Amino acid sequence: MTRLIYNGLLYLLLPLALLRLYWRGRHDPGHRQRWRERLGWVPPFPPGSLWIHAVSVGEVRAALPLIRALLERYPERWLLVTTTTLTGSRQVQEALGARVQHVYAPYDLPGVVRRFLRRTRPQIAIIMETELWPNLLRQCATAGIPVLIANARLSERSARGYARMPRLTASMLRDITLIAAQGESDARRFRALGGSRVEVTGNLKYDLKLPDDLLEHGRRLRREQFGEQRPVWIAASTHDGEDKQILQAFARIRSSWPDLLLVLTPRHPERFDRVAELCREQGFNFVRRSEQRPCTLDTAVFLGDSMGELLLFYAAADLAFVGGSLVPTGGHNVLEPALLGLPVLFGPHMFNFTEASERLREAKAAWQITDAGELAVTIDWLLADLQQSRDAGQRGRQVVERHRGALAALLAHIGAMVDQRQRKPG
């Protein structure tokens, strides 16, 4: 009965979902393109492809080490990568190009998912983090397609939500071949909801490999656009409600550090213009990345209005605040700036990255702040004590290096699934 209600609601919401794509296409036509893929009308694939689903930018970036390893290990196979968002699609295209096939993930309707699976014919499905869709999982189980939830995480908040639908949740979890959890707390929550095949493999985000020339490009960006002698603070992946607080903190800091440059990078491209207007309202001179011109001594803010360059901006900075954490979004990846040797700051809402943020805090490589005032005080302190900042960055890098290994564990599980499927007839 629960599944019938769920499906009925999705059918009712389908016209609204399509209308939303059309509406968002007013600002970016990409939202209106390839909409048929979301209904399962994708190009036909040869049988035996490996399918990885990563909902948006963060999940795509987390999946990149795994995708690249699979390309090396299975060069003869098609690798299908699906995303839900347009920004995720663009991240796939930018990072991987023609090496993989990309289509949008199907809406979670029984007929739509069946059509998608008939046309893509994957040998296994690898779903990143916490994308649990009842019909997708059921149709994979019916078709005999093993499902691995890779880098699986489940916050207390999300677990409470799933617990409100116990029968549907337990049914979903029974359809999953293996849940490869990031940490023991994630595994415990999955088991409490009815997951029986759960194993802790670690966080794939620790296995991030930086491009060999990233630091060189970061130094060049700093020299040619930021100003080599200026201290640089990056506020990364910010959400609505955070930018104003960050600019308030920045105004306080500039009384002590008048040459400080703030690199402000909103998470979503549809907010670029609004954040630019906010900088203007607050009286800050700013340069947009899209303008491709250098900052002057009068430039206070560099607005990162581009996609796919966050690692480059981190490589050109001295310390980092990671957004999605001053508002209850759950935070974003704190391991990327840590691996680049930056002291890391974040707000009180880090429930999507609890384990990683706690490890960095325990190592005194990161600081959790509560509001704009505390953010200003902490940044002022780090700028004043350069040795403390360098030591914190080194400790953060060591934390990341020490906890690598999830990639090897996931590849072992995927290899076993592929071998098992090859032994089965048909």
Stockholm file with secondary structure:
# STOCKHOLM 1.0

chainA/1-426         MTRLIYNGLLYLLLPLALLRLYWRGRHDPGHRQRWRERLGWVPPFPPGSLWIHAVSVGEVRAALPLIRALLERYPERWLLVTTTTLTGSRQVQEALGARVQHVYAPYDLPGVVRRFLRRTRPQIAIIMETELWPNLLRQCATAGIPVLIANARLSERSARGYARMPRLTASMLRDITLIAAQGESDARRFRALGGSRVEVTGNLKYDLKLPDDLLEHGRRLRREQFGEQRPVWIAASTHDGEDKQILQAFARIRSSWPDLLLVLTPRHPERFDRVAELCREQGFNFVRRSEQRPCTLDTAVFLGDSMGELLLFYAAADLAFVGGSLVPTGGHNVLEPALLGLPVLFGPHMFNFTEASERLREAKAAWQITDAGELAVTIDWLLADLQQSRDAGQRGRQVVERHRGALAALLAHIGAMVDQRQRKPG
#=GR chainA/1-426 SS CHHHHHHHHHHHHHHHHHHHHHHHTTTCGGGTTTGGGGGTCCCCCCTTEEEEECCSHHHHHHHHHHHHHHHHHCTTSCEEEEESSHHHHHHHHHHHGGGSEEEECCCSCHHHHHHHHHHHCEEEEEEETTCCCHHHHHHHHHHTCCEEEEEECCCHHHHHHHHTSHHHHHHHHHTCSEEEESSHHHHHHHHHTTCCSEEECCCGGGGCCCCTTHHHHHHHHIIIIICTTSCEEEEEEECTTTHHHHHHHHHHHHTTCTTCEEEEEESSGGGHHHHHHHHHHTTCCEEEGGGCCCCCTTCCEEECCCSSCHHHHHHTCSEEEESSTTTTTCCCCCHHHHHTTCCEEECSCCTTSHHHHHHHHHTTSEEECCSHHHHHHHHHHHHHCHHHHHHHHHHHHHHHHHTCCHHHHHHHHHHHHHHHHHHSCC
#=GC SS_cons         CHHHHHHHHHHHHHHHHHHHHHHHTTTCGGGTTTGGGGGTCCCCCCTTEEEEECCSHHHHHHHHHHHHHHHHHCTTSCEEEEESSHHHHHHHHHHHGGGSEEEECCCSCHHHHHHHHHHHCEEEEEEETTCCCHHHHHHHHHHTCCEEEEEECCCHHHHHHHHTSHHHHHHHHHTCSEEEESSHHHHHHHHHTTCCSEEECCCGGGGCCCCTTHHHHHHHHIIIIICTTSCEEEEEEECTTTHHHHHHHHHHHHTTCTTCEEEEEESSGGGHHHHHHHHHHTTCCEEEGGGCCCCCTTCCEEECCCSSCHHHHHHTCSEEEESSTTTTTCCCCCHHHHHTTCCEEECSCCTTSHHHHHHHHHTTSEEECCSHHHHHHHHHHHHHCHHHHHHHHHHHHHHHHHTCCHHHHHHHHHHHHHHHHHHSCC
//
